Amino acid sequence: MRRLLLLALLATPLTGLADALYSFEDANGVVHFSDHPGADARYRKVWSTPRRAPAHAPRPAPAALRKHIEHSARLTGLDPALLQAVAQVESNLDPAARSPKGALGLMQLMPATAARYGVRNPLDPAANLLGGARYLSDLIRQFDGRLSLALAAYNAGEGAVLRHDGRIPPYAETQAYVPKVLARYAALRGR
């Protein structure tokens, strides 16, 4: 019975209610639960929420990717922190990432964009980063150094930004994408 009750409790969504759940069985066989055991040593932790890194604290790129990021940034005149921020938001630094729309690799290059920038193998981290860096660099020039517009164009396409009179398109994905990249960029520069 105790195990059944515990399983039922664990199957119940507790997100936002407690960080942990404690229990003990008293001498009469009654099971007691608490989200805070206090000084009662009979309580044992039976569940806790998983701990995750905060979304606003981007992890550093692994050493193997860092050298490709720095090389691509140097060749294109971009800040390596900006390139890493885009790669983190695009693929979470996964060189094998594939989107449902067909975007590939660290910088999530669409096949046409990869071809335009001479990327033969979009899943090769060095080639993907360099192609994405060249594209982003061109977008920054096209939008007169306005980084938010260049990022919007990277996400939605330059045509979408131009169709919306040089403003960030009103697409939910793009509206969320631009501040997310900018926040990661700021955090990485702050290191």
C-alpha positions in Angstrom: 0.0 0.0 0.0 2.8 2.4 0.9 4.6 1.8 -2.4 1.3 2.3 -4.3 0.7 5.6 -2.5 4.3 6.7 -3.1 4.0 5.9 -6.8 0.8 7.8 -7.1 2.3 10.8 -5.5 5.4 10.6 -7.7 3.2 10.4 -10.8 1.4 13.6 -9.8 3.0 16.7 -11.3 4.7 18.6 -8.5 6.4 21.3 -10.5 6.1 24.6 -8.8 4.8 23.0 -5.6 7.9 21.8 -3.9 11.6 21.2 -4.5 11.6 17.9 -2.6 9.2 15.4 -1.0 10.0 13.6 2.3 8.2 10.7 4.0 8.3 8.3 6.9 6.1 5.5 8.2 5.1 5.7 11.9 4.7 2.9 14.4 1.0 2.6 13.4 1.8 2.1 9.7 0.7 5.6 8.8 2.8 7.2 6.1 3.6 10.8 6.6 4.7 13.2 3.8 6.2 16.6 3.9 7.9 19.1 1.6 10.0 20.2 4.5 11.1 17.7 7.2 12.2 20.2 9.8 14.1 18.7 12.7 12.3 15.3 12.5 15.0 12.8 11.6 12.5 10.1 10.6 11.8 11.8 7.3 13.8 10.6 4.3 13.9 12.3 0.9 11.8 10.3 -1.6 11.7 12.8 -4.5 13.4 16.0 -5.6 13.2 18.2 -8.7 16.2 17.8 -11.1 18.6 20.7 -11.0 19.4 22.3 -14.3 21.8 25.1 -15.2 19.9 28.4 -15.6 18.9 29.1 -19.2 20.6 32.5 -19.0 24.0 31.1 -18.2 25.4 29.7 -21.4 27.9 27.0 -21.1 31.3 27.5 -22.7 32.0 25.8 -26.0 34.1 22.6 -25.7 37.8 23.2 -26.6 37.4 21.4 -30.0 34.6 23.7 -31.0 36.2 26.8 -29.4 39.1 26.7 -31.9 36.7 26.5 -34.8 34.6 29.3 -33.4 37.7 31.5 -33.0 39.0 30.7 -36.4 35.7 31.4 -38.1 35.3 34.6 -36.2 38.8 35.8 -37.0 38.2 35.1 -40.8 34.9 37.0 -40.8 35.7 39.8 -38.4 33.0 38.7 -35.9 33.3 38.5 -32.1 33.8 34.8 -31.2 31.3 35.3 -28.3 28.6 36.3 -30.9 29.3 33.3 -33.0 29.1 31.0 -30.0 25.9 32.6 -28.9 24.3 32.0 -32.3 25.5 28.4 -32.3 24.2 27.8 -28.8 20.7 29.1 -29.6 20.6 27.4 -33.0 21.8 24.0 -32.0 22.9 23.9 -28.4 26.4 23.4 -29.8 25.4 20.1 -31.4 27.3 19.6 -34.6 24.9 16.8 -35.7 21.7 18.9 -35.1 19.0 18.6 -37.7 15.8 20.7 -37.6 12.4 19.5 -38.9 12.7 22.3 -41.5 16.0 20.8 -42.9 18.6 23.1 -41.2 21.8 21.3 -40.3 24.7 21.5 -37.9 26.0 24.0 -35.3 24.7 27.1 -37.1 21.6 25.3 -38.5 22.4 26.1 -42.1 19.6 25.5 -44.6 20.9 23.6 -47.7 20.5 26.6 -50.0 22.5 28.8 -47.5 25.2 26.1 -47.1 25.5 25.9 -50.9 25.6 29.7 -51.2 28.6 29.8 -48.8 30.4 26.8 -50.2 29.7 24.4 -47.3 29.8 21.0 -48.9 29.3 19.1 -45.6 27.0 21.1 -43.2 27.6 18.5 -40.5 31.3 19.2 -40.4 31.7 21.7 -37.5 34.5 23.8 -39.0 32.8 24.1 -42.4 29.4 24.8 -40.8 30.7 27.5 -38.4 32.6 29.2 -41.2 29.6 29.2 -43.5 27.3 30.5 -40.7 29.9 33.1 -39.8 30.1 34.3 -43.4 26.4 34.5 -43.7 26.0 36.4 -40.4 28.8 38.8 -41.3 27.1 39.5 -44.7 23.8 40.1 -42.9 25.4 42.5 -40.4 26.8 44.5 -43.4 23.5 44.3 -45.3 21.6 45.8 -42.3 24.2 48.5 -41.6 25.6 47.0 -38.4 22.2 46.6 -36.8 22.8 43.4 -35.0 19.2 42.8 -34.0 18.1 43.0 -37.6 21.0 40.8 -38.8 20.0 38.1 -36.2 16.3 38.4 -37.2 17.4 37.9 -40.8 19.6 34.9 -39.8 16.5 33.3 -38.2 13.7 34.3 -40.6 15.6 35.2 -43.8 16.7 38.6 -45.0 13.6 38.8 -47.2 11.4 38.7 -44.2 13.2 41.6 -42.6 13.0 43.6 -45.8 9.3 42.8 -46.2 8.7 44.2 -42.8 10.3 47.6 -43.5 13.6 46.8 -41.9 12.1 45.7 -38.6 12.2 42.4 -36.8 9.4 40.4 -38.4 6.4 39.7 -36.1 7.0 36.0 -36.0 6.9 34.5 -32.5 10.0 32.4 -33.2 12.0 35.4 -34.4 10.7 37.7 -31.7 12.0 35.2 -29.1 15.2 34.3 -31.0 16.8 37.8 -31.2 16.7 38.7 -27.5 17.8 35.1 -26.6 20.9 35.4 -28.8 21.6 38.9 -27.6 21.3 37.7 -23.9 23.7 34.8 -24.5 26.1 37.1 -26.3 26.1 39.5 -23.4 26.6 36.7 -20.9 29.5 35.3 -22.9 31.1 38.7 -23.3 30.8 39.2 -19.5 33.1 36.4 -18.8 
